[in-house]
Amino acid sequence: MVTEHPREASRIILDKLHAKSWNAYISENVKTEFDGDRAITEGPANRLEVNLRYVLMPFAEAPESPESVRDALETLARKLNRGTPTITTFTGGREPLTGFRLYHDCVKLNTPAGTEVSYNEFVSALDTLVDTKTGRYE
């Protein structure tokens, strides 16, 4: 068991994301491209907080530069043949993953179904996320 406490899980989740060359950006008020650029210029999160929504972006040469992050997204999109990054959930199925929101008792995935998983399930599922440097699910 990893943890069921959000504060303890925050570092574990960020470490797993960074190992796969991902950054998490706060995306609470992103409704337009301008808002997205502003979220990027604020930089990736260095800790995760309950009730905030995070969007995943691949590592970029300049993680606070919208242009650099867009270039990294384009590179990843080509590696994935324009597919959305996915994870394997506890059910064994693949779910698209573009971001998440931490709650006190679970993690809600930014998926069409709004899947909710335990912290342990989320941390395990991150092992199945694509590595942005290689474009492979390892």
FINUBA-447935 format. One record per residue (C-alpha): chain; x, y, z. Coordinates in Angstrom, 2 decimals. Example, Ala and Ser with C-alpha at 12.3 -4.5 7.8 and 13.67 -1.06 7.14 Angstrom:
   unit         u         v         w
      A     12.30     -4.50      7.80
      A     13.67     -1.06      7.14
// end
This chain:
   unit         u         v         w
      A      0.00      0.00      0.00
      A      1.40      3.38     -0.99
      A     -0.80      5.78      0.93
      A     -4.37      6.97      1.17
      A     -3.42     10.42      2.48
      A     -3.32     13.23     -0.11
      A     -0.34     15.05      1.40
      A      1.79     11.89      1.47
      A      0.61     10.89     -1.99
      A      1.47     14.26     -3.54
      A      5.23     13.64     -3.59
      A      4.83     10.02     -4.72
      A      2.54     11.08     -7.59
      A      4.85     13.89     -8.71
      A      7.88     11.57     -8.54
      A      6.10      8.99    -10.72
      A      5.03     11.65    -13.22
      A      8.54     13.09    -13.39
      A     10.00      9.61    -13.91
      A      7.83      9.42    -17.07
      A      8.81     12.99    -18.07
      A      5.47     14.62    -17.23
      A      4.69     17.84    -15.39
      A      1.39     18.67    -13.67
      A      0.07     22.21    -14.12
      A     -2.81     23.72    -12.16
      A     -5.69     24.06    -14.59
      A     -8.52     25.31    -12.41
      A     -9.52     28.30    -14.51
      A     -8.40     27.21    -17.97
      A    -11.23     27.88    -20.40
      A     -9.37     29.50    -23.31
      A     -5.97     29.19    -24.96
      A     -4.95     32.42    -23.20
      A     -5.86     30.87    -19.82
      A     -3.83     27.78    -20.75
      A     -0.83     29.90    -21.61
      A     -1.16     31.72    -18.30
      A     -1.28     28.41    -16.42
      A      1.91     27.30    -18.17
      A      3.73     30.56    -17.43
      A      3.01     29.99    -13.73
      A      5.05     26.80    -14.09
      A      4.47     23.19    -13.15
      A      3.25     22.31     -9.68
      A      5.93     21.42     -7.17
      A      3.32     19.96     -4.83
      A     -0.24     18.79     -5.33
      A     -3.22     20.03     -3.36
      A     -6.67     18.64     -2.70
      A     -9.54     20.06     -4.80
      A     -7.32     21.52     -7.52
      A     -7.48     20.21    -11.07
      A     -4.19     19.40    -12.78
      A     -3.46     18.94    -16.45
      A     -0.53     16.83    -17.60
      A      2.03     18.24    -19.99
      A      5.21     16.58    -21.21
      A      8.54     17.87    -19.99
      A      9.59     20.84    -22.10
      A     12.91     22.57    -22.56
      A     11.39     25.64    -20.89
      A      8.45     24.43    -18.73
      A      7.17     27.99    -18.16
      A      7.08     28.84    -21.87
      A      3.79     28.11    -23.66
      A      5.63     27.79    -26.98
      A      8.11     25.28    -25.54
      A      5.33     23.23    -23.93
      A      3.31     23.26    -27.18
      A      6.41     22.01    -29.04
      A      6.77     19.19    -26.51
      A      3.06     18.34    -26.90
      A      3.44     18.24    -30.68
      A      6.46     15.95    -30.41
      A      4.52     13.62    -28.10
      A      1.46     13.71    -30.37
      A      3.59     12.50    -33.28
      A      5.06      9.70    -31.14
      A      1.53      8.60    -30.19
      A      0.11      8.95    -33.71
      A     -2.15     11.71    -32.37
      A     -3.57      9.40    -29.69
      A     -4.35     10.50    -26.15
      A     -2.05      9.20    -23.39
      A     -3.67      6.37    -21.44
      A     -3.20      4.41    -18.24
      A     -4.29      0.93    -17.26
      A     -6.79      1.13    -14.42
      A     -7.60     -1.39    -11.72
      A    -10.20     -2.95    -14.04
      A     -7.48     -3.76    -16.56
      A     -8.92     -1.37    -19.15
      A     -7.09      1.56    -20.72
      A     -8.37      5.02    -19.79
      A     -7.29      8.27    -21.44
      A     -5.46     10.49    -18.97
      A     -4.96     14.19    -19.55
      A     -5.10     15.24    -15.91
      A     -6.62     14.62    -12.51
      A     -8.04     16.15     -9.34
      A     -7.14     15.02     -5.83
      A     -9.89     14.63     -3.24
      A     -9.51     13.62      0.38
      A    -10.59     10.06     -0.32
      A     -9.81      9.48     -4.01
      A     -8.37     10.79     -7.26
      A    -10.73     11.80    -10.07
      A     -9.25     11.29    -13.53
      A     -9.87     13.82    -16.30
      A    -11.57     11.25    -18.49
      A    -14.88     11.28    -20.34
      A    -16.35      9.09    -17.57
      A    -14.74     11.07    -14.72
      A    -13.35      7.86    -13.26
      A    -12.57      7.94     -9.55
      A     -9.82      5.71     -8.16
      A     -8.10      5.29     -4.81
      A     -4.71      6.86     -4.27
      A     -3.08      3.44     -4.38
      A     -4.78      2.60     -7.67
      A     -3.73      5.92     -9.18
      A     -0.11      5.56     -8.11
      A     -0.01      2.03     -9.56
      A     -1.71      3.15    -12.77
      A      0.94      5.84    -13.30
      A      3.43      3.01    -13.93
      A      1.48      2.35    -17.15
      A      1.52      5.95    -18.40
      A      3.50      6.66    -21.56
      A      7.04      7.95    -21.11
      A      7.09     11.23    -23.03
      A     10.76     10.91    -23.95
      A     10.44      7.49    -25.58
      A      6.76      7.50    -26.55
      A      6.48      3.99    -25.11
      A      4.21      2.53    -22.47
      A      6.62      0.71    -20.21
// end
